[in-house]
Amino acid sequence: MLGFDVRTAKITWTAFLVALLLFVTYSIRTTLLVVVFSIFFAYLFSPLVQLVERYMPRRVPRAAIIALVFILVSATVSLAGVLFGTRIVDEATRLTGQLPQLLDTANISQRIPLPWFLEPQRARLLAFISEQVQTGTGQALPFVQRLGLGVMHAATNLIYLVLVPILSFLLIKEAPVLRTEVLSWLGKANSTLWTTIAEDLNILLVSFVRALLLLSIATFVSYGLIFSALDVPYALLLGGIAALLEIIPFVGPLAAAGIILAVSAFSGYEHLLWLIAILAAYRIFQDYVLSPYLMSEGLQVSPLLVIIGLLAGDELGGVAGIFLSVPLLAALKIIFVRLRTTGRIIGS
């Protein structure tokens, strides 16, 4: 009568709520990111907690079992740091001290080895490399400044390094209660559907986190042993860098290979072709044998969607966005497939 349309009001109200939700999500994005990484961290420990629970008497509180697992894992990580950390730090210190000499364009032509079939093009190739090094050196100061600001920003947020394990501990402890409460909020009518989706997402996260951990360990052990046997300069340091970058899908391994080849070439390593062949063979084994085996239970996303997700993740959230893009795509696929099979999506 007064021109008030109920349907239009509902649409407007819904749009307002969605916009408000997006605004709040963006405003607390750092907190949400901490929670997300706490969930991933919790999935690293939850299989060990379940394993210890099987052999512990039932009278032992679950909180005590979780604390025991955290202590054992911390002790293991500390032991690994003692065994390998000292050498990695020494290699990093030596590499940092030798960088000015390694990047000295006057000595590049004598230091970088080339295969016999490229020797006729040595002057041209090394002139190109020298030009790129000079250009990169000119851009190094702004990069170092940005890196320093990033380190300072991270140092002011070291509280998150403490919060993540604490939140992970609480998430593991309260997981059964949280799961029951969330499913009850969704209603009894949808309990079967959302229980199935929750189980699928649980399998997804378990397989994803387990795969990342095992792939990183496999990369560090393989590269460390092979590089040490072949006398590659800074073998453990390069293996550690590759292991850390392994957690970033697609982009990380490529960046690791580039760093390994660049450091080896500028250090005068003479068997670059063998090194390239080893890196290529390991990537083929990792990408087509080990990774599909470890991720077969949960991550089944086409390579095209993975690449698109990585690009979108980089635009939206940088390194964190790249890291989260693959599990997020897999989770959305699980939800979509389950909703479609139950007829909740129009046109299914």
C-alpha positions in Angstrom: 0.0 0.0 0.0 2.8 2.3 0.9 5.1 0.8 -1.8 6.8 -1.5 0.7 7.7 -4.8 -1.0 8.5 -7.7 1.4 10.4 -9.7 -1.2 12.7 -6.7 -2.0 13.2 -6.0 1.7 14.3 -9.6 2.2 16.7 -9.5 -0.7 18.1 -6.2 0.6 18.5 -7.5 4.1 20.3 -10.6 2.8 22.6 -8.6 0.7 23.4 -6.3 3.7 24.1 -9.3 5.9 26.4 -10.9 3.3 28.3 -7.5 2.9 28.6 -7.2 6.6 29.9 -10.7 6.9 32.5 -10.1 4.2 33.5 -6.8 5.9 33.9 -8.5 9.3 35.9 -11.4 7.8 38.3 -8.9 6.1 38.6 -6.9 9.3 39.6 -10.0 11.4 41.6 -11.7 8.6 44.8 -12.0 10.7 42.9 -13.7 13.5 41.2 -16.0 11.1 44.5 -16.9 9.5 45.9 -17.7 13.0 42.9 -20.0 13.6 43.3 -21.7 10.2 47.0 -22.4 10.8 46.1 -23.6 14.3 43.7 -26.1 12.7 46.4 -27.4 10.4 48.8 -27.6 13.3 46.3 -29.5 15.3 46.0 -32.0 12.5 49.7 -32.6 12.7 49.3 -33.8 16.3 45.8 -35.4 16.3 46.9 -38.8 14.7 49.7 -39.1 17.3 47.2 -38.3 20.1 44.8 -41.0 18.8 47.7 -43.5 18.6 48.8 -42.8 22.2 45.2 -42.9 23.5 45.0 -46.6 22.3 47.7 -47.7 24.6 47.0 -45.4 27.6 44.7 -46.5 30.4 41.3 -44.9 30.2 41.7 -43.2 33.6 44.4 -40.9 32.1 42.8 -37.6 31.1 42.8 -36.6 27.5 44.5 -33.3 28.2 47.4 -35.2 29.8 47.8 -37.4 26.7 47.8 -34.3 24.4 50.4 -32.6 26.6 52.5 -35.7 26.5 52.4 -35.8 22.7 53.3 -32.1 22.5 56.3 -32.6 24.7 57.5 -35.7 22.7 57.1 -33.8 19.4 58.9 -30.7 20.8 61.7 -32.9 22.1 62.0 -34.6 18.7 62.1 -31.3 16.8 64.7 -30.0 19.3 66.9 -33.1 18.7 66.6 -32.6 15.0 67.6 -29.0 15.4 70.7 -30.0 17.4 71.7 -32.6 14.8 71.1 -30.5 11.7 70.5 -27.0 12.8 74.1 -26.1 13.6 75.4 -27.2 10.2 72.6 -25.4 8.4 73.2 -22.2 10.3 77.0 -22.5 9.5 76.3 -23.0 5.8 73.8 -20.0 5.8 76.5 -17.8 7.5 79.1 -18.9 5.0 76.8 -18.3 2.0 75.8 -14.8 3.4 79.5 -13.9 3.8 80.4 -15.1 0.3 77.5 -13.5 -1.5 79.4 -10.3 -2.6 82.2 -12.5 -4.0 79.8 -14.9 -5.7 77.9 -12.0 -7.3 81.1 -10.2 -8.4 80.6 -9.9 -12.2 84.4 -9.7 -12.8 84.8 -13.3 -11.7 81.7 -14.9 -13.1 83.2 -15.9 -16.4 85.9 -18.0 -14.7 83.6 -19.4 -12.0 80.5 -20.6 -13.7 81.0 -24.0 -15.4 79.3 -24.7 -18.7 78.9 -28.0 -20.6 81.1 -28.6 -23.6 78.4 -27.9 -26.2 77.8 -24.4 -24.7 81.5 -23.4 -24.6 81.3 -21.6 -27.9 78.6 -19.4 -26.5 80.3 -18.8 -23.2 81.1 -15.1 -23.8 77.5 -14.3 -24.9 75.9 -16.3 -22.1 78.1 -14.9 -19.4 77.6 -11.4 -20.7 73.8 -11.9 -20.3 74.3 -13.4 -16.8 76.5 -10.5 -15.8 73.9 -8.0 -17.0 71.2 -9.7 -15.1 73.4 -9.8 -11.9 74.1 -6.1 -12.2 70.4 -5.4 -12.7 69.5 -7.6 -9.7 72.2 -6.0 -7.6 70.7 -2.6 -8.3 67.3 -3.8 -7.2 68.7 -5.6 -4.1 68.6 -2.6 -1.7 64.8 -2.0 -2.1 64.2 -5.7 -1.7 66.4 -5.9 1.4 64.5 -2.9 2.9 61.2 -4.6 2.2 62.5 -7.8 3.7 63.7 -6.0 6.8 60.3 -4.4 7.2 58.7 -7.8 6.9 61.0 -9.3 9.5 60.3 -6.4 11.9 56.5 -6.8 11.3 56.8 -10.5 12.0 58.9 -9.9 15.1 56.1 -7.7 16.5 53.6 -10.6 15.9 55.7 -13.3 17.6 52.7 -13.8 20.0 51.1 -15.7 17.1 53.9 -18.3 17.3 52.8 -18.9 20.9 49.1 -18.7 20.2 49.1 -21.3 17.4 50.3 -24.3 19.6 48.0 -23.2 22.4 45.0 -23.0 20.1 46.0 -26.3 18.6 46.1 -27.9 22.0 42.6 -26.5 22.8 41.2 -27.6 19.4 42.4 -31.2 19.9 41.0 -31.3 23.4 37.6 -29.8 22.5 37.3 -31.3 19.1 34.6 -34.0 20.0 32.5 -31.4 21.8 32.8 -28.8 19.1 31.9 -31.3 16.4 28.7 -32.4 18.3 27.7 -28.8 18.9 28.2 -27.6 15.4 26.2 -30.5 14.0 23.4 -29.9 16.5 23.2 -26.2 15.3 22.8 -27.3 11.7 19.6 -29.2 12.7 18.5 -32.8 12.8 17.0 -32.7 9.3 20.5 -32.0 7.8 22.5 -34.1 10.3 23.3 -37.0 8.0 24.4 -34.6 5.2 26.6 -32.4 7.4 28.0 -35.4 9.2 29.1 -36.9 5.9 30.6 -33.5 4.8 32.4 -33.2 8.1 33.9 -36.7 7.8 35.0 -35.9 4.2 36.6 -32.6 5.3 38.3 -34.4 8.1 39.8 -37.0 5.7 40.8 -34.1 3.4 42.7 -32.2 6.1 44.3 -35.3 7.6 45.7 -36.4 4.2 46.7 -32.8 3.2 48.7 -32.1 6.4 50.2 -35.5 6.6 51.2 -35.3 2.9 52.9 -31.9 3.4 54.8 -33.1 6.4 56.0 -36.3 4.7 56.8 -34.6 1.4 58.9 -31.9 3.3 60.8 -34.6 5.2 61.3 -36.7 2.1 62.7 -33.6 0.2 65.1 -32.7 3.1 66.4 -36.2 3.5 66.7 -36.9 -0.3 68.3 -33.6 -1.2 70.5 -33.6 1.9 71.9 -37.1 1.2 72.2 -36.7 -2.6 73.7 -33.2 -2.4 76.2 -34.2 0.3 77.2 -37.3 -1.7 77.7 -35.2 -4.8 79.6 -32.4 -2.9 77.0 -29.8 -3.8 77.9 -26.6 -2.0 75.7 -25.8 1.0 74.0 -29.2 0.7 72.0 -29.2 4.0 71.0 -25.5 3.7 69.7 -26.1 0.1 67.9 -29.2 1.3 66.3 -27.3 4.2 65.2 -24.5 1.9 63.6 -27.0 -0.5 61.8 -28.7 2.3 60.3 -25.4 3.6 59.2 -24.4 0.1 57.7 -27.8 -0.5 54.6 -26.7 1.6 53.8 -24.1 -1.1 52.1 -26.0 -4.0 53.5 -25.7 -7.5 55.4 -22.5 -6.9 57.5 -23.6 -4.0 59.3 -26.6 -5.7 60.0 -24.4 -8.8 61.5 -21.6 -6.6 63.5 -24.2 -4.7 65.0 -25.7 -7.9 65.9 -22.2 -9.1 67.6 -21.3 -5.8 69.6 -24.6 -5.8 70.8 -24.2 -9.4 71.6 -20.5 -8.9 73.7 -21.1 -5.7 75.4 -24.1 -7.2 76.2 -22.3 -10.5 77.6 -19.1 -8.8 79.6 -21.3 -6.4 81.4 -23.0 -9.3 79.8 -26.4 -9.0 81.0 -28.4 -12.1 78.2 -30.9 -12.5 75.2 -28.7 -13.2 73.7 -31.1 -15.8 73.7 -33.9 -13.3 72.1 -31.7 -10.8 69.4 -30.6 -13.2 68.8 -34.3 -14.1 68.5 -35.2 -10.4 66.1 -32.3 -9.7 63.9 -33.3 -12.6 63.9 -37.0 -11.7 63.0 -36.2 -8.1 60.2 -33.9 -9.2 58.7 -36.6 -11.4 58.9 -39.1 -8.6 57.4 -36.6 -6.1 54.6 -35.3 -8.4 53.5 -38.5 -10.1 54.3 -41.2 -7.5 54.7 -40.0 -3.9 52.4 -37.0 -3.8 49.4 -38.7 -5.5 49.8 -41.7 -3.1 49.9 -39.5 0.0 47.0 -37.2 -1.1 44.8 -39.8 -2.8 42.3 -39.9 0.0 41.2 -36.3 0.1 42.8 -34.0 -2.5 41.3 -34.7 -5.9 41.4 -31.4 -7.8 42.2 -31.1 -11.4 45.6 -29.4 -12.3 43.8 -26.6 -14.1 41.8 -25.7 -11.0 45.0 -25.9 -8.9 46.8 -23.4 -11.1 43.8 -21.0 -11.2 43.5 -21.4 -7.4 47.2 -20.7 -6.9 47.0 -17.5 -9.0 43.9 -16.3 -7.2 45.4 -17.2 -3.8 48.5 -15.2 -4.6 46.4 -12.2 -5.6 44.2 -12.4 -2.5 46.5 -13.5 0.2 50.1 -13.8 -1.0 52.0 -16.8 0.3 49.3 -17.7 2.8 46.7 -17.6 -0.1 48.8 -19.9 -2.2 49.2 -22.3 0.7 45.5 -22.4 1.4 44.2 -22.4 -2.1 44.5 -26.1 -2.8 42.8 -27.4 0.4 40.1 -24.7 0.0 39.4 -25.8 -3.6 39.2 -29.4 -2.4 36.9 -28.5 0.4 34.6 -26.6 -1.9 34.5 -29.5 -4.3 33.5 -31.9 -1.5 30.7 -29.6 -0.3 29.4 -29.1 -3.8 29.5 -32.8 -4.7 27.7 -33.8 -1.4 25.0 -31.1 -1.9 24.5 -32.1 -5.5 24.1 -35.8 -4.7 21.4 -34.9 -2.1 19.6 -32.6 -4.6 20.3 -29.4 -2.6 21.7 -27.7 -5.7 19.3 -26.5 -8.4 19.8 -28.3 -11.7 21.3 -31.4 -10.1 
